[in-house]
Amino acid sequence: MAVCRYSPQTNFGTPVHVGQLHIDNPTVYSKITAGSGSACGDSPGLRYNELNTLWEFSNNGTDWFPLGSGSAGFTPIKTTEFITTQINEGVNHTLPDSQTFKMAQGAWLDTIFNGQLLTHTLDGRDFDYEEVSASQVKFHFNIPVDTVLTYIIRKRP
């Protein structure tokens, strides 16, 4: 069912409740929220912000972020470094400009070696690298000179 607030064919008034789905347009925000009862204010949902013509989402009905921005409104950062001195296996290596990432066994940091995505150590199994701190990784093989390392940080601490 499509509901258009301004259409005389579908002018139900607002809000419209269909099971746990709420459709509302009380101000400059056209919202679709899901939750129990009639409480739309603290329910997760989608809304169209008419002030800045932007679709937004919320996981709690209070904090709204642009769609495509990630769960915390964070845009991923991509940083690259050209290796001029070998990075030895097992030695802690700090990301360029001391960039930081949320540690989560590779869930929020992608490390790319000359275009190839490296595998993070997981559940006690050693793969290509491991997270040491919020700004350092440790490689399980030597990184030679003239290597290009790229890091994609998807979440900050």
C-alpha positions in Angstrom: 0.0 0.0 0.0 1.4 3.4 -0.9 0.5 6.3 1.3 1.0 9.9 0.0 0.1 12.5 2.6 -1.1 15.0 0.1 -3.1 12.7 -2.2 -6.9 13.0 -1.8 -7.1 9.2 -2.6 -4.9 8.2 0.4 -5.3 11.0 2.9 -5.7 9.0 6.0 -4.3 11.7 8.2 -1.2 11.0 10.2 0.0 8.8 11.7 -1.1 5.7 9.9 -0.5 2.4 11.8 -0.3 -0.9 10.0 0.6 -3.6 12.5 4.0 -2.5 13.9 4.6 -0.1 11.0 4.0 3.6 11.5 3.8 6.2 8.7 3.9 9.8 9.8 4.5 13.3 8.6 4.0 15.7 11.5 6.7 18.2 10.5 9.3 18.5 7.8 10.2 14.8 8.3 8.2 12.1 6.5 8.9 9.0 8.6 8.4 5.3 8.5 9.1 3.7 11.8 8.6 0.2 13.3 7.8 -0.5 16.9 5.3 -1.6 19.4 2.1 0.4 20.1 1.8 3.9 18.9 5.1 5.3 20.2 6.9 6.5 17.1 9.3 8.8 18.9 11.8 6.1 20.0 11.4 3.5 17.3 13.9 2.7 14.6 13.0 3.9 11.2 13.6 5.8 8.0 12.7 9.4 7.3 13.0 12.0 4.5 14.4 15.3 5.8 12.7 18.0 3.7 15.0 20.7 5.0 18.1 19.3 3.4 16.4 16.9 0.9 18.1 13.8 2.5 17.0 10.3 3.4 18.1 9.4 7.0 17.9 6.3 9.2 17.8 5.7 12.9 18.3 2.7 15.1 16.7 4.3 18.1 14.4 7.0 16.9 16.5 9.7 18.4 19.8 9.8 16.5 19.4 10.2 12.7 22.1 9.7 10.1 22.2 10.1 6.3 21.6 6.8 4.5 24.9 5.3 3.3 26.8 6.8 6.2 27.2 3.6 8.3 25.6 3.0 11.7 27.3 5.9 13.4 27.2 8.4 10.6 30.9 7.7 9.9 32.2 7.8 6.3 35.0 5.2 5.8 38.5 6.5 5.5 40.9 5.1 3.0 44.6 5.8 3.6 47.6 4.5 1.6 51.3 4.2 2.3 54.2 3.4 0.1 56.7 1.3 2.0 60.3 2.6 1.7 61.8 0.5 4.6 60.9 -3.2 5.0 58.4 -4.0 7.8 59.6 -7.1 9.5 57.3 -10.0 10.4 56.0 -9.8 14.0 56.8 -6.1 14.5 54.1 -3.6 15.4 53.3 -1.2 12.6 51.5 2.1 13.1 49.0 3.2 10.5 49.8 6.3 8.5 49.3 9.6 10.4 48.4 7.4 13.4 44.9 6.8 12.0 42.7 4.9 14.5 40.1 2.1 14.0 37.8 0.2 16.3 39.4 -3.1 17.1 37.2 -6.1 16.3 39.3 -8.8 14.7 39.2 -7.3 11.2 35.6 -6.2 11.3 36.3 -2.5 11.0 39.7 -2.4 9.3 40.5 -3.8 5.8 44.3 -4.1 5.0 45.3 -4.4 1.4 48.7 -5.4 0.2 49.5 -4.4 -3.4 45.8 -4.7 -4.3 45.2 -7.9 -2.4 42.9 -8.0 0.6 44.8 -9.5 3.6 43.1 -11.9 6.0 42.9 -11.0 9.7 44.0 -13.4 12.5 40.8 -14.9 14.0 40.0 -17.3 16.8 43.6 -18.2 17.5 44.4 -19.0 13.9 47.3 -16.9 12.4 46.6 -15.5 9.0 48.2 -12.4 7.3 48.0 -9.8 10.1 46.5 -9.0 13.5 45.3 -5.8 15.3 47.7 -4.8 18.1 46.1 -1.6 19.2 43.6 1.0 17.8 46.4 2.4 15.5 48.7 -0.6 15.0 48.8 -3.9 13.2 51.3 -6.8 13.2 52.0 -8.6 9.9 52.8 -12.3 9.9 55.2 -12.0 6.9 57.8 -9.4 5.9 56.4 -6.4 4.0 59.1 -5.6 1.4 60.2 -2.2 0.1 58.1 -0.7 -2.8 54.9 -2.3 -1.4 51.7 -0.3 -1.4 49.6 -0.8 1.7 46.1 0.5 1.8 43.9 0.6 4.9 40.1 1.2 4.9 38.8 2.2 8.3 35.1 1.6 8.6 34.7 2.5 12.3 36.6 4.6 14.8 37.1 3.7 18.5 
